[in-house]
Amino acid sequence: MEQESIIAIEESEDLYGVLYPYVKDEKITDIDYNGKDVWVRDCNNYKRKIDVEITDAWVAQFTQRISNYVSKELNVQNPKLEAETPKLRLSIIHESAAVTGRSICIRKTPPYVRISVGDALKSGYADAKCLSLLYHCIKAHQVIMIGGEPGAGKTELAKFLSQFIPAEERVITIEDSLEWHYQDIRPDADCVSLQTGKYFTIDDAITACLRQNPKWLNVSELRGAEVQPYMKNISGGMKGITTIHVDDVRNIPDRMCNMCDSPAARDRMETDVYSYLNVGVLVSQKQDPDNPERKVRFIDQVAFFYRMGDRKYVHVVYENGMLVTEQLPEKVLYHMKRENIGDVWNTDEIQKRSQMPAGEFYQYVPTVGTETSFFEKQQHVSIDPVVADIMHTSWKEETE
């Protein structure tokens, strides 16, 4: 399409009519028309019905304009119409399929990060220790899987964490709908953005990455058999941030195994998950105590996956948004030490960023750590020396 067409779809007041103020309002993330009423959701996850009149004439002209944009008709034979611009995702379902009336969904995909450290701390999205831990997980090149239910904010957390990746480490993002906008939120970084489609599937994209020299392979969402080539690349040394639909971090391994296409593949997947997937994070929603009509997002769970011989572990450190233990697996501490990270629970970076708006960042300069042991560095953690030695020996034997 011509650039003027894209601008028209994103900026045209006559296209959106009474919905235009909500399209332009940066605090609004979703606009949904169900054939009768219009509901909007804001960046605080507050959803409300708005008092606007949607006429049949507007629905017809809006559909026709979107149809012209994608060169595809909406009718009984083709009851679904979808369009995408750099800032918007549009979906229309014909009344032959949507019996309640033609359904229109407008979702914004802004090229910036909505989450800031300051807002996260102030709103209770996460505490400073949690943000410091996740920050250090990026610096220690941990593979991170973000789980949550639809609308929980998985992609926004993925965008937020990806800001911490050093600019010189090549990132390849793979998406069917462009929401990450990594090249926009990190214009100084080495990035390749891939969009999948009919002739370039997610399997094709993941496989193609092998010859593109990425350090990070960030897939917007794992939904099916593509989990197998993804984990194959991860097991070969790539790092990654991706998302998955789960309601508990403990269910991530089973969810990934169930995506495999054969029993043998499921068995291999289980082993690979506990060997190469490092961190699971769950984003959830809870009732706002100050506003019963509003739900707030927060980092619910953080856990680490690892193996000791044939035994597999999910080590949960955050549950229901609360820190439950500061003890970390030896494997995690080993990776932290390699990046000169001493205290994983605290960092000046989070304090500095708490004063910055969302989307701003600056060059990370690693500090030189001391040559003390992992457990000496975590002076606030009490671990039996015998248990520590067993953990270290078991993991060392597994990696040799």
C-alpha positions as CSV (number, residue, x, y, z in Angstrom):
1,M,0.0,0.0,0.0
2,E,1.0,3.6,-0.5
3,Q,2.2,5.5,2.6
4,E,-0.7,7.8,2.3
5,S,-3.1,4.9,2.8
6,I,-1.3,3.8,6.0
7,I,-1.5,7.4,7.3
8,A,-5.2,7.5,6.4
9,I,-5.9,4.3,8.3
10,E,-4.0,5.6,11.4
11,E,-4.9,9.2,11.4
12,S,-8.2,9.7,9.5
13,E,-10.9,11.3,11.7
14,D,-13.6,10.7,9.1
15,L,-12.7,7.0,9.1
16,Y,-13.2,6.5,12.9
17,G,-16.0,9.0,13.4
18,V,-17.1,9.1,17.0
19,L,-14.3,6.6,18.0
20,Y,-11.6,9.0,16.8
21,P,-10.9,10.6,20.2
22,Y,-10.3,7.1,21.7
23,V,-8.1,6.1,18.8
24,K,-5.9,9.2,19.5
25,D,-6.0,8.9,23.2
26,E,-2.6,7.3,24.1
27,K,-4.0,5.9,27.4
28,I,-6.6,3.7,25.5
29,T,-5.3,0.3,24.3
30,D,-8.4,-1.4,22.9
31,I,-11.6,-0.3,21.3
32,D,-14.2,-3.1,20.9
33,Y,-17.6,-2.9,19.2
34,N,-19.8,-6.0,19.7
35,G,-22.6,-5.0,17.4
36,K,-24.4,-3.0,20.0
37,D,-22.1,-1.3,22.5
38,V,-18.5,0.0,22.4
39,W,-16.1,-0.9,25.2
40,V,-12.7,0.6,25.7
41,R,-9.7,-0.6,27.8
42,D,-7.0,1.7,29.0
43,C,-3.3,1.1,29.8
44,N,-4.2,0.5,33.5
45,N,-6.4,-2.4,32.3
46,Y,-9.6,-0.5,33.2
47,K,-12.4,-1.5,30.8
48,R,-15.6,0.5,30.5
49,K,-18.5,1.0,28.2
50,I,-18.7,4.4,26.5
51,D,-21.7,6.3,25.5
52,V,-21.4,6.7,21.7
53,E,-23.8,6.1,18.8
54,I,-22.6,3.6,16.2
55,T,-24.7,3.8,13.1
56,D,-25.1,1.2,10.3
57,A,-23.8,3.7,7.8
58,W,-20.6,4.2,9.8
59,V,-20.1,0.4,10.2
60,A,-20.5,0.0,6.4
61,Q,-18.1,2.8,5.5
62,F,-15.5,1.7,8.0
63,T,-15.6,-1.9,6.7
64,Q,-15.3,-0.7,3.1
65,R,-12.3,1.5,3.9
66,I,-10.5,-1.4,5.6
67,S,-11.5,-3.7,2.8
68,N,-10.0,-1.3,0.3
69,Y,-6.8,-1.1,2.4
70,V,-6.2,-4.9,2.4
71,S,-7.8,-5.5,-1.0
72,K,-10.1,-8.1,0.5
73,E,-13.9,-8.2,0.8
74,L,-15.9,-9.0,4.0
75,N,-18.9,-11.2,3.2
76,V,-20.5,-14.5,3.9
77,Q,-17.8,-16.4,2.0
78,N,-15.1,-14.4,3.8
79,P,-16.5,-13.5,7.2
80,K,-13.2,-12.3,8.7
81,L,-11.3,-9.1,7.8
82,E,-8.0,-8.2,9.4
83,A,-5.6,-5.3,8.8
84,E,-2.5,-4.0,10.4
85,T,-0.5,-0.8,10.4
86,P,2.6,0.0,12.4
87,K,0.4,1.3,15.2
88,L,-3.0,-0.5,14.9
89,R,-4.4,-4.0,14.6
90,L,-7.9,-4.1,13.1
91,S,-10.3,-7.1,13.1
92,I,-13.8,-7.2,11.7
93,I,-16.2,-10.3,11.8
94,H,-19.2,-10.4,9.5
95,E,-22.7,-10.7,11.0
96,S,-23.1,-14.1,9.3
97,A,-20.6,-15.5,11.8
98,A,-21.1,-12.9,14.7
99,V,-24.8,-13.4,15.3
100,T,-24.9,-10.6,17.8
101,G,-23.9,-8.2,15.0
102,R,-20.8,-7.2,13.1
103,S,-17.9,-7.1,15.5
104,I,-15.1,-4.6,15.3
105,C,-11.9,-4.7,17.4
106,I,-9.2,-2.0,17.2
107,R,-6.1,-2.7,19.2
108,K,-3.2,-0.3,19.5
109,T,0.4,-1.5,19.2
110,P,2.4,1.6,19.9
111,P,6.1,1.7,19.1
112,Y,7.2,2.4,22.7
113,V,7.2,0.7,26.1
114,R,4.3,1.5,28.3
115,I,6.0,0.2,31.5
116,S,8.5,2.3,33.3
117,V,10.5,1.2,36.4
118,G,9.1,4.2,38.3
119,D,5.5,3.3,37.5
120,A,6.1,-0.4,38.1
121,L,7.4,0.4,41.6
122,K,4.7,2.9,42.4
123,S,1.8,0.9,41.2
124,G,2.8,-2.4,42.8
125,Y,3.5,-4.1,39.4
126,A,6.7,-5.4,40.9
127,D,9.1,-4.5,43.7
128,A,12.7,-3.4,43.4
129,K,14.1,-6.8,44.2
130,C,12.0,-8.4,41.5
131,L,13.0,-5.9,38.9
132,S,16.6,-6.2,39.9
133,L,16.5,-10.0,39.6
134,L,14.9,-9.8,36.1
135,Y,17.4,-7.1,35.0
136,H,20.3,-9.4,36.1
137,C,18.7,-12.4,34.3
138,I,18.9,-10.4,31.1
139,K,22.5,-9.4,31.8
140,A,23.4,-13.1,32.6
141,H,21.8,-14.2,29.3
142,Q,19.0,-16.3,30.8
143,V,16.3,-17.7,28.5
144,I,13.0,-16.2,29.8
145,M,9.5,-17.4,29.2
146,I,6.7,-15.0,30.1
147,G,3.3,-16.6,30.8
148,G,-0.1,-15.3,31.5
149,E,-3.7,-15.3,30.3
150,P,-4.9,-13.3,27.3
151,G,-4.8,-9.6,28.1
152,A,-2.5,-10.0,31.1
153,G,0.3,-7.9,29.5
154,K,2.8,-10.5,28.4
155,T,4.0,-8.6,25.4
156,E,4.4,-5.4,27.3
157,L,6.6,-7.1,29.9
158,A,8.6,-8.7,27.1
159,K,9.2,-5.3,25.6
160,F,10.1,-3.8,28.9
161,L,12.7,-6.5,29.7
162,S,14.2,-6.4,26.2
163,Q,15.3,-2.8,26.8
164,F,18.0,-4.3,29.1
165,I,19.7,-6.3,26.3
166,P,23.0,-4.7,25.4
167,A,22.8,-2.8,22.1
168,E,25.7,-4.8,20.5
169,E,23.9,-8.2,21.0
170,R,21.9,-8.9,17.9
171,V,18.2,-9.4,18.5
172,I,15.8,-11.1,16.1
173,T,12.1,-10.7,16.8
174,I,9.6,-13.0,15.2
175,E,5.9,-12.0,15.1
176,D,2.8,-12.5,13.1
177,S,1.4,-9.1,14.2
178,L,4.0,-6.5,14.8
179,E,3.8,-5.4,18.4
180,W,7.3,-5.6,19.8
181,H,8.7,-2.7,17.8
182,Y,12.2,-3.4,19.1
183,Q,13.8,-1.3,16.4
184,D,11.8,1.7,17.7
185,I,12.3,1.2,21.4
186,R,16.0,0.4,20.9
187,P,17.1,2.4,17.8
188,D,20.7,2.1,18.8
189,A,20.6,-1.7,18.9
190,D,21.4,-4.4,16.3
191,C,18.0,-5.8,15.5
192,V,16.2,-7.7,12.7
193,S,12.4,-7.8,12.8
194,L,10.7,-10.7,11.0
195,Q,7.0,-10.9,10.3
196,T,5.5,-14.3,9.6
197,G,2.7,-14.9,7.1
198,K,1.3,-17.3,4.6
199,Y,4.5,-17.7,2.7
200,F,6.9,-17.3,5.6
201,T,5.8,-19.3,8.6
202,I,7.0,-19.1,12.1
203,D,8.9,-22.4,11.6
204,D,10.5,-20.8,8.5
205,A,11.5,-17.7,10.5
206,I,13.0,-19.6,13.4
207,T,14.9,-21.9,11.1
208,A,16.2,-19.0,9.1
209,C,17.6,-17.4,12.2
210,L,20.4,-20.0,12.3
211,R,22.3,-18.1,9.6
212,Q,21.5,-14.6,10.8
213,N,23.9,-14.6,13.8
214,P,21.5,-13.6,16.6
215,K,22.4,-13.6,20.2
216,W,18.7,-13.3,21.2
217,L,15.8,-15.0,19.5
218,N,12.6,-13.2,20.7
219,V,9.4,-14.8,19.6
220,S,6.2,-12.9,20.3
221,E,4.3,-16.1,21.3
222,L,4.7,-19.9,21.2
223,R,1.4,-21.5,20.3
224,G,2.1,-24.9,18.6
225,A,4.7,-27.1,17.0
226,E,7.1,-24.1,16.4
227,V,8.2,-24.7,20.0
228,Q,10.4,-27.5,18.7
229,P,12.6,-25.5,16.3
230,Y,12.6,-22.7,18.9
231,M,14.0,-24.9,21.6
232,K,16.5,-26.4,19.1
233,N,17.9,-23.0,18.6
234,I,17.9,-22.2,22.3
235,S,19.7,-25.5,23.0
236,G,22.3,-24.4,20.5
237,G,23.3,-21.4,22.6
238,M,20.8,-18.7,21.5
239,K,19.1,-16.7,24.2
240,G,15.5,-15.5,24.1
241,I,12.5,-13.8,25.5
242,T,9.1,-15.2,24.5
243,T,5.5,-15.6,25.7
244,I,3.1,-18.4,26.3
245,H,-0.5,-18.8,27.5
246,V,-0.4,-20.4,31.0
247,D,-1.9,-19.6,34.4
248,D,1.1,-20.8,36.5
249,V,4.8,-20.9,35.9
250,R,4.8,-24.5,37.0
251,N,2.7,-25.4,34.0
252,I,5.1,-24.0,31.4
253,P,7.0,-27.3,30.9
254,D,3.8,-29.3,30.4
255,R,2.3,-26.6,28.1
256,M,5.4,-26.7,25.9
257,C,5.4,-30.5,25.8
258,N,1.8,-30.6,24.8
259,M,2.6,-28.4,21.8
260,C,4.9,-31.1,20.3
261,D,3.7,-33.3,17.5
262,S,4.7,-36.7,18.8
263,P,5.3,-38.6,22.1
264,A,9.1,-38.8,21.3
265,A,9.2,-35.1,20.7
266,R,7.4,-34.5,24.0
267,D,9.9,-36.5,25.9
268,R,12.8,-34.6,24.4
269,M,11.0,-31.3,25.0
270,E,10.7,-32.0,28.7
271,T,14.4,-32.6,29.0
272,D,15.2,-29.5,26.9
273,V,12.9,-27.3,29.0
274,Y,14.6,-28.1,32.2
275,S,18.1,-28.0,30.6
276,Y,17.9,-24.8,28.6
277,L,14.9,-22.7,29.7
278,N,16.1,-20.7,32.7
279,V,13.4,-18.4,33.9
280,G,9.6,-18.4,34.0
281,V,7.6,-15.3,34.8
282,L,3.8,-15.1,35.2
283,V,1.9,-11.8,34.7
284,S,-1.5,-11.8,36.3
285,Q,-4.4,-9.4,37.0
286,K,-6.0,-8.7,40.4
287,Q,-8.8,-6.6,41.7
288,D,-7.8,-3.0,42.5
289,P,-8.7,-2.6,46.2
290,D,-9.5,1.1,45.5
291,N,-11.7,0.5,42.5
292,P,-13.7,-2.7,42.3
293,E,-14.4,-2.1,38.6
294,R,-10.7,-2.1,37.8
295,K,-8.1,-4.8,37.6
296,V,-4.4,-4.2,37.9
297,R,-1.6,-6.1,36.3
298,F,1.4,-7.4,38.3
299,I,4.3,-9.8,38.2
300,D,2.7,-12.8,40.0
301,Q,5.4,-15.5,39.9
302,V,9.1,-15.8,39.1
303,A,10.7,-19.2,38.9
304,F,13.8,-21.0,37.7
305,F,13.9,-24.3,35.8
306,Y,16.9,-26.7,36.2
307,R,18.0,-30.3,36.4
308,M,20.1,-32.3,38.7
309,G,20.8,-35.7,37.1
310,D,17.4,-37.1,36.2
311,R,15.5,-34.9,38.6
312,K,13.8,-31.8,37.4
313,Y,13.0,-28.7,39.5
314,V,10.9,-25.6,39.3
315,H,12.4,-23.2,41.9
316,V,9.8,-20.5,42.7
317,V,11.1,-17.3,44.2
318,Y,8.0,-15.0,43.8
319,E,4.5,-16.2,44.4
320,N,1.4,-13.9,44.3
321,G,3.7,-11.0,43.8
322,M,5.6,-11.7,47.1
323,L,9.2,-12.8,47.5
324,V,9.1,-16.3,49.1
325,T,12.8,-17.1,49.1
326,E,16.1,-15.4,48.2
327,Q,17.9,-18.7,47.7
328,L,18.7,-19.3,44.1
329,P,19.9,-22.5,42.3
330,E,23.6,-22.9,41.9
331,K,23.2,-22.9,38.1
332,V,21.7,-19.5,38.2
333,L,24.4,-18.1,40.5
334,Y,27.0,-19.6,38.2
335,H,25.7,-17.6,35.2
336,M,25.4,-14.5,37.4
337,K,29.1,-14.7,38.4
338,R,30.2,-15.1,34.8
339,E,28.8,-11.6,34.2
340,N,30.4,-10.2,37.3
341,I,27.0,-9.9,39.0
342,G,27.4,-10.0,42.8
343,D,24.1,-9.2,44.5
344,V,21.3,-10.3,42.1
345,W,18.6,-8.7,44.3
346,N,19.9,-5.1,44.1
347,T,21.3,-2.8,41.4
348,D,21.8,0.9,41.0
349,E,20.4,0.5,37.5
350,I,16.9,0.1,38.8
351,Q,17.2,3.1,41.1
352,K,18.5,5.2,38.2
353,R,15.7,4.0,35.9
354,S,13.1,4.7,38.5
355,Q,13.6,8.4,37.8
356,M,13.2,7.9,34.0
357,P,10.0,7.8,31.9
358,A,9.0,4.6,30.1
359,G,11.0,4.0,27.0
360,E,14.2,5.8,28.0
361,F,17.4,3.9,28.5
362,Y,21.2,4.4,28.4
363,Q,24.3,2.3,27.9
364,Y,24.8,-0.3,30.5
365,V,28.4,-0.5,31.9
366,P,29.0,-3.7,33.9
367,T,30.8,-3.4,37.2
368,V,33.6,-5.7,38.1
369,G,32.6,-8.2,40.8
370,T,34.8,-9.7,43.5
371,E,36.1,-13.3,43.4
372,T,34.1,-14.4,46.4
373,S,31.9,-17.5,46.3
374,F,28.3,-17.4,45.0
375,F,26.9,-17.9,48.5
376,E,29.2,-15.3,50.1
377,K,27.9,-12.8,47.6
378,Q,24.4,-13.5,48.8
379,Q,25.1,-12.7,52.5
380,H,21.4,-12.3,53.2
381,V,20.8,-16.0,52.2
382,S,21.3,-18.7,54.7
383,I,22.2,-22.0,53.0
384,D,23.6,-25.1,54.7
385,P,27.2,-25.5,53.4
386,V,26.6,-29.3,52.9
387,V,23.5,-28.6,50.8
388,A,25.4,-26.0,48.8
389,D,28.2,-28.4,48.1
390,I,25.7,-31.1,46.9
391,M,24.0,-28.5,44.6
392,H,27.2,-27.4,43.1
393,T,28.6,-30.9,42.6
394,S,25.3,-32.2,41.1
395,W,25.0,-29.4,38.6
396,K,28.7,-29.5,37.7
397,E,28.5,-33.3,37.0
398,E,25.4,-32.7,34.8
399,T,27.2,-30.1,32.7
400,E,30.4,-32.1,32.2
